[in-house]
Every structure is written in C-alpha cells, then in structure tokens.
Amino acid sequence: MTFIPDILKQIVAHKREEVAAAKMSLPTVRLEEQLLQIEGPPRGFLRALRATADSDCPAIIAEVKKGSPSQGVIRPDFDPLAIAKIYQNNGATCLSVLTDERFFMGDLCYLGNIREGVSLPLLRKDFICDPYQILEARVAGADAILLIAAMLETEQLLEFSQRAAELHLDVLLEVHDEQDLEKGLATDCQLIGINNRNLRTFVTDLATTKRLWPLIPEGHFVVSESGITSRDDILRLQQAGARGFLVGESLMREEDIGAKLRELQGEC
C-alpha cells in the first residue's frame, strides 16, 4: 500500500468532513441534552497515571486498536471489550481506545461498550479538530481526550483544552518535536505525550522522548508513545524521563496479550 508523504493532512481533511456529517446527524444541542443524562464525573485519567508511577511501577496506557494506516489490520480477531478486560486483569493503568473509523478501524461506540465492562479510565484516541468531538467524547464515555499539537494551532489547543476542562476531561497533549512542545506548553495541560512516531512520515524513533523530556518543565507528567515493544524499551524510556507509556501495536500482535503486558511491567 502506498501512502502520501504527509498522511496526517489526509487524515485531518477527512476528519473535518466526518465531523460536519456528525453535526448534521446529531446536532450539538442534542448532544448537550445527552450530556445531562450522564451520572457521575469522569474517572481520573491523569490521577490514575500519577498513582501508578508514584508506586514505582510503569503507568501503562494499553491501547485497544485493530489496525493503522501504516500496518493495515494488526489484530484480525478483534474484540474490543474482551481485550479491555484482559488489559484490566493484567495491570494496565488506563486504556486508549481508537475511535477513528476510516484510518484506524475504530468506532466511537467502543468507548461506551468498554466503559460498561471495565473500571479503568479511558482515553478517546482520535484526531480532534472541532470542539464538537470533545463533547462527543464525554457523552460516549471517555475520561480523557487526545490533542495532537502537530495538527492544531496554539489558539486551538488553548480553546480545546479549556473545553475539555469544562467537561472535566483530562487532556493528553501529544507532541513530536520542539515546535509542537512550544505550542503544548502554552496551555495548562499537565499531561504531555511524546510521540516517538512522526505523524507526517510514520517513522518511529525512541530517542525522541530523550530529546524532548529535558525541555518539559517540572510538574508535568510525561507519557512516551509509540515504538515500545519490550521491557528494555520501558527501562530506557524511564531513564529518559518518561513515567507513563502508551503501548498499542506490540500488545495487539501478541497471541497472549496479558503475558506481554505483564512482561512490559516487570516485577510490578
């Protein structure tokens, strides 16, 4: 399969069309009415990560992910709820749930289905380009959202992070380079994800975390994302400053997902 050099632009262009269609199907006013029916606050995503890391264990965000643009179908026997339960039973701190349909074979309904079956905090992993998606995430059952600095202007990051705060959602603000980080640090977001994968080329380099971590002020919680395949990777990234670790593909490819997750955690 051939990909354009900057696949992120392709994804964002389609996402804008997708959001426009969603607004037509379910207007914001109706979504706000659904929000009023939700009982209880979101589960604390950042709080859970800090608690695990403070116990000297790697805070792993295990990802529920069927496929990706670069790899195609990663797990043919994909059962989101069953996978989420395995993660919970084997020590994951939080879950990341892919909800993008076109490029990552996800679905927004996975959030609600998984929320009913597990007690872990959930991240909506998608390409947020409109405040509508933040409200949509809260209604669907998310406890946190992903904001990608590479696809948003600083003003948008400020607006979207504020909207998330109003809805009591945590924000995992994802950066890949110094320019992204400068934008991210202009917000109040305390949870910074360093994506080792360049979303423009999909090339992965764990050294990205080591390069960017010293530039992040004390008090932020740093999550290393992408390219994590072994316990040695976890140890290397911990030495580089990361306290949380978002792991997807290397778990999804394993026949025994639980055993792989326990291996990544070490003796914890």
N, C-alpha and C positions, 0 to 999 in steps of 0.2 A: 504494500500500500504506500502511496506517495503522499507526503504532507507538504503544505506550503511552509516556507521558512518561518513565518510568524503565525503559528496556529492560534495563538491567543487572540489575535484580531478576528480570525474567523469565528472563534467561539463566542466572542463578545457580540459580534454582529448578529449572529443567530439568536443569542440570548435576548437581545433587545426586541427582536420580533416575537419571541416566545412570551416575554413579559407583556407586550402590547396585547397579545391574544388572550393572556390570562386575565388582564384587566377587563376585557370585553366580556369574558365568560363569567367572572366573579369580581364585580366592581369593589373598590376599596371600602365603600360604605357597608357592603355585605360582609366583607372580611372583618371589619371592625365589630360588627354585630356578633360574629362568631367568637371573636376575642373575649367578649363579655361573658360568654358561656364557660370559659376556661376557669377551673378551680385551682387555686394554689399557685405559688410562684415557681419559676423555673428552678431546676436543680442547679446547684452552683458548679459550673464547669471549671472556672479558674480555681475556686476554693478546693475542689477535689484534687486538682493537679498539685496545688501547693501542699496539701496534706500528705499526699504520697511522697513527694520529693523531700519533704521535711522529715520523713521516716527513713531517709537514705536509700530509697528504692527508686528506680526509674519510673517516672509517671508516663505510662504508655497510652497514647490515644490510638486505639485499634480501629482500623478502617473497614467498613462494610462496602465493598467495591467489586463490581462484576467485571469491569473492563476499563480500557482507556484508549485514547486515540493512537498512542504510540505502540501499544501492545495488543490491541484488539480484546477479545474475550480472555480474561485471566482465569476465571473460575466458571466452567460450564454448569456444574451442579450448584447453582447459586440459590441459596435460601437465606434471605436477609435476617429473619428472626432467629433461625437456628444458629447462624454464625454469630449473631449478637449474644446469644445465650452462652455459646462456647467462650467467647471473649470474657464475659462477666464471670464465668465459672473458673477462669484460669488467670485472673488477676489484672485484667485491663482496668485502668483508672477511668477512662472516658471512651466514648465511641465517636467516630467520624462517619457520617452517613452520606454517601454520594447521592445527590438528588437530581443531577443533570441527566436528562434522558438521551439527548442527541449524541453526545460525545463520550459519556461515561456510563451509559446504560443504567442510570439510576432512576429513581422515581420519588416524588415528594411524599407519597403515601408510605414509603418505608419508615419515615420518622414516627408516624403515629403507631404503626404496627409494632415497631421495635420498642417504643416507649411503654406500650402495654405489657410487654414481656420481660423487660429488664429494668433495673433501678439506676443504672449508670447515667450520668449526664451525656447529652447528645449534641454534637456539632452538625449543623447543616453545612455540608461541603458542596458549594456551588459557586457560580460566578455572579456575585451580587452587583448589579448595575443600576438598581432602582429601589427606592425606599419600600415599594410595594412588596418586594421579596423578603424584606426584614419582617414585616407584619405577617406575611405568608408563612415564614419560618416559625414564628411564635405560635401561630394558630395550628400549624402542622405538628408541633410537639418538640421543637428544637429548644435547647438551653443556651446555645451559642451559635454565632454565625461566623463565617469566614469572610474577611475583606482582603482583597488582593491589591496591594499597592501598585503593582505593575499595570493594572488596568483602570485605575481611578486617579483623579486629580486630588490634590491635598484638600480642596474645598469639599469634594465628595466624601473623602474619608472622614472629615470632621462632621459633616451632615449625617452620614450613615452611622457613625459610631455613637452620635448623640441620640439618634432614633433608636438604636439598639438599647442604649441605657434607659431610655424612657419605657421600653418594653421589658426591662430587667433581664436582657440577654447579654451574656458575655461576648466579647469580640476577640477572635484570633486574627490578628492583623499580620498578614503574610508579606514578607519582603524577600528579595533575592540579591539585591545589590545596594550600594551606598545611596544611590538616588532614591530607591524605594524606602530605605530606612529613614532618610531625612524627612520624607513625607509622613511616614508612620509615626515618628517621634513628635510630630506637630500635633498629634491627637493625645487624648488622655488614656489611650489603650495601654493596659499593663501587660497584656499577653501578646508577645511578639513571636511569630513563627518565621524561622529562617528556612526558606525552601531551597534545598540543595539542587533542585531541578530548575533549570532555566525554562520558564513557561513559553518563551519565544522559540526555543530550539528543542526543548525536552532533553537536553544533555544534563547529566547529574554529576555533581562533584561535592563530596562531603566536606571538602576544605572550605566551602562557602560559609559554613557555620563558624569555623575557627576564625575566618577573616572578619566576619561582621560582629561577632559577640563582643569584642572589646569596645565597640562603638556604641553599645547599648547601655544607657545609664542604670545604675544600681536600683533595684526595686522592681524592675520588670522581670517577668517570668518568661524564659526563652525556651521555645519548642523547636527542635530540629525536625525538619520534614523531608521525606523522600530519600531513596537510596539506602535505607537502613535494612541490612539483610542478616546481621549476625550480632552475637553478644559483644564481639570485639568492636563492632561499629558503635554500639551503645557506649562502651567504655571510652572509646576515642572521642565521641561527641560530648560525653560528660566532662572529660578533661578540657575540652574546648569551651566549656561553659554552659552547655545545654542542660536543662533539668527535666524537660519533657521531650517525648519522641513520638512523632506521628508515623505509624507504620501501616502500610496497606498491602502492596503487591507481594512482598515476601511472605506475608501471612496467608494471603489468598491463594498462593501457589502450592501451599503445603497440604498434603493429604490429612495430616494431623495438625490442625490449626492450634489447638490447645497446647500441644507439646512444643510447638515453635514459639508460642507466646511465652511459655514458662522458660524456655531457653534464653530468650531475649532479656528476661528479668533477672536471670542469675539466681542467687540464693534468697532473694526476697520472697 
